[in-house]
Amino acid sequence: METLHCKPGAWAIVLAAGEGTRLRSLTKSPSGSPVPKQFCSLYEGPCLLREALNRASSIAEPEQTCVVVAEQHRRWWNPELHCLPPGNIIVQPDNRGTANGILLPLLHILHRDPDARVVLLPSDHLVRQETILATSLRSAVAQLRWRFDEILLLGLTPEESDPELGYIVPGRSDGQGALTVSRFVEKPSPPQAAELVGVGALWNAFIVAAAARSLRLLFDERIPEVVARMSNAVQSDLAAGDGMHATAQLYMRLPTLDFSRDILTGQECRLRVLPVPRCGWSDLGTPRRVAEALARSPCPDIAKRLHSDFVGVSLAAQHERMRLEAAQ
């Protein structure tokens, strides 16, 4: 019997191919080049991708952890992913939206493990109380034992009403530890955000758990032609065993598709949401949200670190530099 104190044997898909353009003012290297957010650190510790890999380790072994990355980011992800088997690093040749970025590793996992249970984890989030989220992740994976056809979303209990985030409006209890999904609301107005929080809406953190076959079926129903073409490309590449040439050719012709908009929306009847207690989560999506995260976890000597020998990009140091420049 599965417990919440051991790894439940799921597969983790860590999504690490984004560009992080909204935060570009804070994510520049010492030379001035933009660095995608997931390869930056909040202070001077591990980068956000490394934190996400640690998060994934609460439910999956390295052999069952896949990371989706972008070819153009190789110089940043290559040193961070040495702990994973090479076949678990899924390199996208181009950005074609989050739906394609999820479908590609999903097909690779299904080829290796048709009975896989998968959890989708973004790589650019901050979680101050990891143990709370880890417990919810394990609970979600455990519930997949009987949720054969349902997609389980993890909805985070809001710590404030933020109009720049997406919300999941839950319905009734399903009697099995989760809630039905009534609707999604993306980036509401400030009054709407406050109203949503007041009625119990949850932040949509883009954390999803599902049986891999159920997730594949949902893709089949929504974008069957894309699934067929990508499945053929993946099978061709796996048979050839010398790279992702067929996938690269396909990506040149793929439409850009969004997972929330093009796959999940309209499927509320087969979705469930598992509320996660407050855990100090932030997507660090904007300079304002970074400032709020720093205020909640202050580092008293950050000014002294502006000239440290830290070789990565520290969001805290960049934020302090901008604050000092604005004050001059």
C-alpha positions as CSV (number, residue, x, y, z in Angstrom):
1,M,0.0,0.0,0.0
2,E,1.3,3.4,-0.9
3,T,2.1,5.9,1.8
4,L,2.9,9.6,1.8
5,H,6.3,8.9,3.3
6,C,7.9,7.2,0.3
7,K,8.2,7.9,-3.4
8,P,5.1,6.7,-5.2
9,G,6.9,5.7,-8.4
10,A,5.5,8.3,-10.7
11,W,7.1,10.0,-13.6
12,A,7.9,13.7,-13.3
13,I,7.9,16.0,-16.4
14,V,9.8,19.2,-15.5
15,L,8.9,22.0,-18.0
16,A,12.1,24.0,-18.5
17,A,11.9,25.4,-22.1
18,G,10.4,28.8,-21.5
19,E,12.1,32.1,-22.2
20,G,10.8,34.1,-19.2
21,T,10.4,37.3,-21.2
22,R,8.3,39.1,-18.6
23,L,11.2,39.0,-16.1
24,R,13.9,39.9,-18.5
25,S,14.8,43.2,-16.7
26,L,16.0,41.1,-13.8
27,T,17.5,38.1,-15.6
28,K,20.6,39.4,-17.2
29,S,24.1,38.0,-16.9
30,P,27.0,40.2,-15.9
31,S,27.7,40.7,-19.7
32,G,24.1,41.9,-20.2
33,S,22.8,38.8,-22.0
34,P,19.3,37.7,-21.0
35,V,19.2,34.4,-19.1
36,P,15.9,32.4,-18.9
37,K,14.3,32.6,-15.5
38,Q,14.6,28.9,-14.7
39,F,18.4,29.2,-14.8
40,C,18.5,32.0,-12.3
41,S,18.6,31.9,-8.5
42,L,16.5,33.8,-6.0
43,Y,19.6,34.6,-4.0
44,E,22.9,32.8,-4.7
45,G,21.9,29.2,-4.2
46,P,20.7,26.6,-6.6
47,C,18.9,27.9,-9.7
48,L,15.2,27.5,-10.0
49,L,15.5,24.5,-12.3
50,R,17.6,22.7,-9.7
51,E,15.0,23.5,-7.1
52,A,12.3,22.0,-9.4
53,L,14.4,18.9,-9.8
54,N,14.6,18.6,-6.1
55,R,10.8,19.0,-5.9
56,A,10.4,16.3,-8.5
57,S,12.5,14.0,-6.4
58,S,9.8,13.8,-3.8
59,I,7.7,11.7,-6.3
60,A,10.1,10.3,-8.9
61,E,13.5,8.7,-9.1
62,P,16.0,10.3,-11.6
63,E,15.4,7.4,-14.0
64,Q,11.7,8.5,-14.1
65,T,12.3,12.3,-14.3
66,C,12.2,13.9,-17.7
67,V,13.1,17.5,-18.4
68,V,11.9,19.4,-21.4
69,V,14.4,22.0,-22.5
70,A,15.1,24.3,-25.5
71,E,18.0,23.7,-27.8
72,Q,19.0,27.3,-27.7
73,H,19.4,27.1,-23.9
74,R,21.9,24.2,-24.0
75,R,24.7,26.2,-22.3
76,W,22.5,26.7,-19.2
77,W,20.8,23.4,-18.9
78,N,23.6,21.1,-19.8
79,P,25.6,21.5,-16.5
80,E,22.4,21.2,-14.4
81,L,21.1,17.9,-15.9
82,H,24.2,15.7,-15.6
83,C,22.3,13.7,-12.9
84,L,19.7,12.5,-15.4
85,P,20.0,9.7,-18.0
86,P,20.6,11.3,-21.5
87,G,17.3,9.9,-22.8
88,N,15.4,11.8,-20.1
89,I,16.5,15.1,-21.5
90,I,13.9,16.0,-24.1
91,V,15.2,18.8,-26.3
92,Q,12.7,20.9,-28.2
93,P,14.1,22.3,-31.4
94,D,11.8,25.3,-31.2
95,N,9.1,26.8,-29.0
96,R,5.7,25.7,-30.2
97,G,3.7,26.4,-27.0
98,T,3.1,24.4,-23.8
99,A,0.8,21.8,-25.4
100,N,3.5,20.6,-27.7
101,G,6.1,20.9,-24.9
102,I,4.0,18.5,-22.8
103,L,3.0,16.1,-25.6
104,L,6.6,15.4,-26.7
105,P,7.9,14.0,-23.4
106,L,4.5,12.3,-22.7
107,L,5.0,10.2,-25.9
108,H,8.6,9.4,-24.9
109,I,7.4,8.2,-21.5
110,L,4.5,6.1,-22.9
111,H,6.9,4.4,-25.2
112,R,8.9,3.3,-22.1
113,D,6.1,2.8,-19.6
114,P,2.5,2.5,-21.0
115,D,1.1,2.4,-17.4
116,A,3.0,5.5,-16.3
117,R,1.5,8.1,-13.9
118,V,2.9,11.5,-14.7
119,V,3.2,14.8,-12.9
120,L,3.8,18.1,-14.7
121,L,6.0,20.5,-12.8
122,P,7.1,24.0,-14.0
123,S,10.7,24.8,-13.4
124,D,10.6,28.5,-12.7
125,H,8.6,28.7,-9.4
126,L,9.5,29.5,-5.9
127,V,8.2,27.4,-3.0
128,R,9.2,28.5,0.5
129,Q,7.6,25.5,2.3
130,E,8.5,22.6,0.1
131,T,7.3,19.9,2.5
132,I,3.7,21.1,2.2
133,L,3.8,20.9,-1.6
134,A,5.6,17.6,-1.5
135,T,2.9,16.1,0.6
136,S,0.2,17.3,-1.9
137,L,2.2,15.9,-4.8
138,R,2.4,12.5,-3.2
139,S,-1.3,12.6,-2.4
140,A,-2.1,13.5,-6.0
141,V,-0.1,10.6,-7.3
142,A,-1.7,8.2,-4.9
143,Q,-5.1,9.3,-6.0
144,L,-4.3,8.3,-9.6
145,R,-4.6,4.7,-8.4
146,W,-8.4,5.1,-8.9
147,R,-8.6,8.2,-11.1
148,F,-8.1,6.3,-14.3
149,D,-9.8,8.8,-16.6
150,E,-9.5,12.1,-14.7
151,I,-6.9,14.8,-14.8
152,L,-5.9,16.1,-11.4
153,L,-4.9,19.7,-11.0
154,L,-3.1,21.0,-7.9
155,G,-4.7,24.3,-6.9
156,L,-2.8,26.5,-4.5
157,T,-4.6,28.3,-1.7
158,P,-4.1,32.0,-2.4
159,E,-2.0,34.1,0.0
160,E,-3.5,37.3,-1.6
161,S,-5.7,38.3,-4.5
162,D,-3.4,38.7,-7.5
163,P,-5.0,39.8,-10.8
164,E,-2.0,38.6,-12.8
165,L,-2.5,34.9,-12.0
166,G,-4.9,32.3,-13.2
167,Y,-7.6,30.9,-11.0
168,I,-9.4,27.6,-10.7
169,V,-13.0,27.9,-9.4
170,P,-13.8,24.6,-7.6
171,G,-17.2,23.0,-7.4
172,R,-18.4,20.4,-5.0
173,S,-16.4,17.7,-3.3
174,D,-16.2,14.5,-5.4
175,G,-16.1,12.4,-2.2
176,Q,-12.6,11.0,-3.0
177,G,-10.4,13.8,-1.7
178,A,-10.7,16.3,-4.4
179,L,-13.1,18.9,-5.8
180,T,-14.8,19.2,-9.2
181,V,-13.7,22.1,-11.5
182,S,-16.3,24.7,-12.2
183,R,-14.3,27.0,-14.5
184,F,-11.0,28.7,-15.1
185,V,-10.4,32.5,-14.9
186,E,-7.3,33.9,-16.4
187,K,-5.9,37.3,-15.1
188,P,-9.1,38.8,-13.7
189,S,-9.4,42.4,-12.8
190,P,-8.4,43.4,-9.2
191,P,-12.0,43.4,-7.9
192,Q,-12.7,40.1,-9.7
193,A,-9.5,38.6,-8.1
194,A,-10.6,39.6,-4.7
195,E,-14.1,38.2,-5.3
196,L,-12.6,34.9,-6.5
197,V,-10.4,34.5,-3.5
198,G,-13.5,35.3,-1.3
199,V,-15.4,32.4,-2.8
200,G,-12.6,29.9,-2.5
201,A,-10.9,30.0,-5.9
202,L,-7.4,28.5,-6.1
203,W,-4.3,29.7,-7.9
204,N,-3.6,27.7,-11.0
205,A,0.1,26.8,-10.7
206,F,0.1,24.6,-13.8
207,I,0.9,21.5,-11.7
208,V,-1.0,18.5,-13.2
209,A,-1.1,14.8,-12.3
210,A,-2.7,12.1,-14.5
211,A,-2.3,8.6,-15.9
212,A,-0.2,9.1,-19.0
213,R,-2.8,7.2,-21.1
214,S,-5.6,9.5,-20.0
215,L,-3.5,12.6,-20.8
216,R,-2.7,11.2,-24.2
217,L,-6.4,10.5,-24.8
218,L,-7.2,14.1,-24.0
219,F,-4.6,15.3,-26.6
220,D,-6.0,12.8,-29.1
221,E,-9.5,14.3,-28.7
222,R,-8.4,17.9,-29.0
223,I,-5.5,17.9,-31.5
224,P,-5.6,14.4,-33.2
225,E,-3.5,15.4,-36.2
226,V,-0.7,16.9,-34.2
227,V,-0.6,13.8,-31.9
228,A,-0.5,11.5,-34.9
229,R,2.4,13.4,-36.5
230,M,4.4,13.8,-33.3
231,S,3.9,10.1,-32.4
232,N,5.2,9.1,-35.8
233,A,8.2,11.4,-35.4
234,V,9.0,10.1,-31.9
235,Q,8.8,6.5,-33.0
236,S,11.0,7.3,-36.0
237,D,13.6,8.9,-33.8
238,L,13.6,6.1,-31.2
239,A,14.0,3.5,-33.9
240,A,16.9,5.4,-35.5
241,G,18.5,5.9,-32.1
242,D,20.7,8.8,-33.4
243,G,19.0,12.0,-32.2
244,M,15.7,13.8,-32.8
245,H,15.9,14.5,-36.6
246,A,12.3,13.6,-37.3
247,T,11.1,15.7,-34.4
248,A,13.1,18.6,-35.5
249,Q,11.6,18.4,-39.0
250,L,8.1,18.2,-37.6
251,Y,8.6,21.2,-35.2
252,M,9.2,23.4,-38.3
253,R,5.6,22.8,-39.3
254,L,3.8,22.5,-35.9
255,P,1.2,25.1,-34.9
256,T,1.8,26.9,-31.6
257,L,-0.6,25.4,-29.0
258,D,-1.3,26.3,-25.4
259,F,-2.0,23.5,-22.9
260,S,-4.5,25.4,-20.8
261,R,-6.4,27.1,-23.7
262,D,-6.2,24.4,-26.4
263,I,-6.3,21.2,-24.3
264,L,-7.9,21.8,-20.8
265,T,-10.5,24.4,-21.5
266,G,-13.9,22.9,-22.1
267,Q,-12.9,19.6,-20.4
268,E,-13.9,20.7,-16.9
269,C,-16.1,17.6,-16.5
270,R,-13.1,15.3,-16.5
271,L,-10.9,17.5,-14.3
272,R,-10.5,17.5,-10.6
273,V,-8.6,19.9,-8.3
274,L,-6.7,19.1,-5.2
275,P,-6.4,22.1,-2.9
276,V,-2.8,22.7,-1.6
277,P,-2.4,24.6,1.7
278,R,-0.5,27.8,1.7
279,C,3.1,27.0,1.0
280,G,4.7,30.3,0.0
281,W,4.4,29.7,-3.7
282,S,5.2,32.3,-6.3
283,D,5.8,32.0,-10.1
284,L,8.2,34.9,-9.9
285,G,6.6,36.0,-13.1
286,T,7.1,39.8,-12.8
287,P,9.5,42.2,-11.1
288,R,6.7,43.0,-8.7
289,R,6.3,39.4,-7.7
290,V,10.0,39.0,-7.2
291,A,10.0,42.0,-4.9
292,E,7.2,40.5,-2.9
293,A,9.0,37.2,-2.6
294,L,12.1,38.9,-1.4
295,A,10.1,40.9,1.1
296,R,8.7,37.7,2.6
297,S,12.2,36.1,2.7
298,P,14.6,39.0,3.2
299,C,18.3,38.6,3.1
300,P,19.8,41.4,5.3
301,D,23.2,41.5,3.7
302,I,22.0,41.5,0.0
303,A,23.7,44.9,-0.6
304,K,27.0,43.3,0.4
305,R,26.6,40.6,-2.2
306,L,26.3,42.9,-5.2
307,H,30.1,42.4,-5.8
308,S,30.3,38.8,-4.8
309,D,31.9,36.2,-7.0
310,F,28.7,34.3,-7.6
311,V,28.8,33.2,-11.3
312,G,25.0,32.8,-11.8
313,V,22.2,35.3,-12.0
314,S,20.7,36.3,-8.6
315,L,17.3,37.8,-8.9
316,A,17.8,39.4,-5.5
317,A,21.0,41.1,-6.5
318,Q,19.6,42.3,-9.8
319,H,16.6,43.7,-8.0
320,E,18.8,45.5,-5.5
321,R,20.9,47.0,-8.3
322,M,17.8,48.3,-10.0
323,R,16.5,49.7,-6.7
324,L,19.8,51.6,-6.1
325,E,19.9,52.8,-9.7
326,A,16.4,54.2,-9.4
327,A,17.3,55.9,-6.2
328,Q,20.2,57.8,-7.7
